Amino acid sequence: MAAALIYIRQSRHKAYERTVSPEVQEETCRSLPAVASCDEVEVYRDLDVSGGSLRGRRGFLALMERLKRGGVAVVAAYDQSRAFRSTRDALEFYAFLAEHREVEVVFVHGRFDRSAVGGFTYTTLAAAHELERRMTGEKIREAKRWAATRGEMVGAVPAGYRRHRDGTVTIDEDVAPIVRRVFTEYASGRYSSRELARRLNAEGAIPPSFKGGWRADTITQLVANEAYIGITYVNRRRREGEPIAACWPALVDRETFEACRRRLGRHPGWGGRKHRDYVFQGLLRCVCGGRLHGHFVRGRRRYYCRRTDLAEPCSGGRSVREDDLLPQAREIFVALEAMQPEDFTEALERMPPAASRRPAPDALRQIDAALERATEAFVRGWWSEERLLAERERLEALRQEIEREAEAPGPRVHFRGVLDAWDRGDARARRDLLACLFDELHVREGEIVGYTPAKGYEAEVVALMERVCRSSPGGIRGNSGEHLRLIV
């Protein structure tokens, strides 16, 4: 059963913009004789996506996966530029189709020819489309830079403002009271950013554009935005050049803004953070269900529950110090050292190293999202090509580092000498020791109250922890006097 695949792409999917709409692209592609003759038609779409890169183009990547599975007779697009505005990507697609001559490629405007002359024409058009994209990007960047020097708002409109069709920006009276409240309450010093986010979420005081609600970092970013006092820059994100008086009205007074800035100046880590390793990073879960994340606060490592959707502070406590958890975790290895359980030694040695069981999917997804945002910033003219390339290089290097760490062999844990390994190990080594036994450690009011065993070794770890708790009746109970509970 022969199938035809139609690919549709539109960089800016807005009804009022004069571009070839997705509906027109699909209708004209379906009318092509090669498509109409197929038994089945599948449509793949990428809307609001640039053709300058394959990253983020889920529709095109899905189309390629469908091609590899076979059973495709035709691939159709409105024209070559709909599929690519990158010479490299266009040539890779051409090389792929050269090996699959059973697939016919058709365009509403233009043609796909596998001959030598056709390949030259295809390559020339691909280079021309990339040149057009880059020149358009340069024009847009220059136009936006010129607009910024005149005090016009360039880029995304902050919450509390509204951009009209003529480009003017005014105060959004529906959202402005919420923004003013954030500034006022944060400037008062009565609430931390986390506490304020929790209160706003509990009361439902959330701007429509904030799909995930308020977060602590959202609060700090908002109160640091000088757009709210009518100040802008040639590049607002990087604060390039001298301050420029904005064309839009101020939403908060300067005195309140400066009070917020003074609080931010006292915020630990504001303006840049050093990389630090945390013994329990990624392992701790609050009894309210939220994960605990490590922060360096006033010279100490602490773990905070980020849940702000609860009406009352979570029952697990506001935060827990790493120093309070370390003695309790050490008692586990003290008991293991004393027990020397021969029947579990062989089982634990068969466990893969901790690092190989932690591929860090969340970190990789965050890198992919950052790459998508950087590409969008370039397409919209917010970033220069040099900055985009530098950011890509940085993120790709970070990806390779994470993948190397995930694949690198971690420390093999042996019961004999395990206490010495804990006492002499650094934060990362201690975390690997814990990760060999536990997927999660559950915390309440500053102590470990339960655990989730490492996946695939549940029976061994559960039996081991039962013996540990029996052999050390005092040290692993914590302040509450309770043994560690199995939590799955």
Steps between C-alpha positions, in 0.01 A plus 500: 500500500683810370505806726564867424661722763425874496729735690375843611705770672430860589752711693240732654161340531277807533178551311568865421848447354519482122674168458389178335262357756518135609154445350611626158816289515304184580228560242744566215717203595198268505407617150834385357440196271768291672335555839145454376589162354611358838275286716591681822614856582682595821559864594790620717505858630752736657335832589684795653828325419792633297638299210856594594552186711345159557503552875149542631341393170315202637279470193792467259687258726185287527474506119858374470429217743193408293713496184747260659222255582419468129175481309521864384449587135495882505629788712341838424558859613391843382855587393858419593526788748208355702718197571838667548672832544829332583735378227640222716158360595378523142801307367465230766136454396602483133764235579242297692255510208778402260507163678119468488418549135165331548380818677387785275544857627264766365456872564209727418757755384825357368620148435722233652736348245752225578709569190838675513349827380208456739739448792687818409174696478379358830827592673496851356145558617587366846789748526275780376233419760761500778639832373151647496439382857825647626454831320146525630627428850760775470239748380265409782780534758601840370139616491443383857824656618398830347155472660660428838715814479173697464365342819259261330436158655683229309441135582252341736261725690531462881199395705284804573543655155313455173631551145250630245488437127667835427796404721421728793525356851259593777425376851277194521261608772387140563850373587670820624355477856658155544838627383483805728412273792807284430727805508338643813502179704850400396634850577341484847739221601222301667510218246770310320454437129399141577244601761357769274468254209317255725253767620426624148442148369275413794289811438484446125667836431672370186532686166344305210838463328652323804391146411696338782417759765747704702844368596765653720730578206207654311454746786866603508518540122187714496607742774842540334349606166564872443229511233252547786646844580510606135867423433633302205831427326623434149482135607264456795608146582871581516456863614732627228592867494360788701144498642239639259173664596226266380196597294268299721372617841658386826295246691668541843669795668876522516512492882329159513721370220817611679379333822463174307844544349655545844341172611628324191848636569495321834370178340766228525626405159330789316711608204672168442545165669791269546454135414468289814443131551235383745505163671122453479425683175228316307445248781281689746122515489285692746212320672266739314612333177725774365867456416759684706758709315838607632593864561802661662360740760710699747796270467299177540349248262126479542222314321169668429166363390392709200131424520311829509155368410410415862272728700712441811876437525571134437509271800857400425637830626631803316850364436759254628872549549739254344699499824196360682456214254863391472528336847184300442619382158840411648335272757376283214857438388618455860248217532602353163866505603419320826270243338720399209208302354662243272173400336442857376858573394475302179162653412620856554815443298281394208324838510606735219700801619279783619604736222394256227151483650454877488475616137371842616204524259371820666832672444504396134144623450596834655792529256270426206254763625782754539614431143146553373474830689836616363396414144172686545686802639718503188207461262309782670806725484572516871840327468784541255627203304826511695316476831283213371804302385679561830193387696463189285864413553464547877185289525635223279813485714281479809296221340815301424622547856170373644497202264860416589417514870193284445698238308815515710546211741417608852657364817441134577363471852633228730375445852849459641645849514175672408511724808847615410376576148219711649726685743771576247281556195395839365139603443474324164654175630260499795207555271608205286518282810145593594375461141622139494240424767224758464304669227350740754533596864188651657542791741278657766595780740872467448541123511486201268182303574477262204665370187424364154744223404705509182295378206576141408647419843196559717505163679870514586489857626180450703638190672827680563333806654287283727818345637664842526213638706500198730876510550510873576195574713604850599699661222265468205174583671544876479355753741148358464610157625358329190684249285548584135188395310485339159321737261429392144 
